[in-house]
């Protein structure tokens, strides 16, 4: 069912609700994503879990008129949805940029019992200086279309990424207003997520692509209970690139957390 709730700054946040079960899985997409990125997971898990797919503000069918783009606002979008679904037991699933925001949101949602990160926060010791962040964002400002088509693929896709997934991601990226897209990304570069990670008390398990390394010991300096599993031969979008294998791995991870 398509639903909306209101964030603390008055924005309409879209989410989809389906399935049954005592445990609620709340899936949150990455930059310029939407609820449709989780369609295969919704279908696979709905018979056993309460499934909630969320559009962050500025994405999908959620309100794009936010004036102040911050990590705290994104975390509040997630909290608003969690509050709306009234679950006693929640697992947050955050992909890409939303990995950071599910960590922050979990601190405000007592029902969260675990966090699953999807190809994100692979090395918490790695952070951008303001100058480095500005260099990245200036490329988008200069020529958004060119950057999406020619610069991003080297970071997002692997040799085995299906052409249809590449085309879909690029097409969906380019449907966004460039200025809004840049504003929506900026909070990721200006928040100290190490400080947030140190406050996390629940288990955190990542499902990471083998396209770049995961630094286990670095992450365990900040996250008390952190582990990861690898999905091979995919880029940054394992749930789109190998949905059946991804679902099996995610299923195993959830069972570890039960």
Secondary structure, DSSP 8 states (H G I E B T S, - for coil): -EEEEE-TTS-EEEEEEEE--SSEEEEE--TT--GGGGHHHHHHHTTTSEEEEE--TTSTTS----S---HHHHHHHHHHHHHHHT-SSEEEEEETTHHHHHHHHHTT-TTEEEEEEES--S-TT----HHHHHHHHHHHHH-HHHIIIIITHHHH--TTS-HHHHHHHHHHHHTS-HHHHHHHHHHHHSS-HHHHHTT--SEEEEEEETTS---HHHHHTT-TTEEEEEE-S--S-HHHHSHHHHHHHHHHHHHHH-
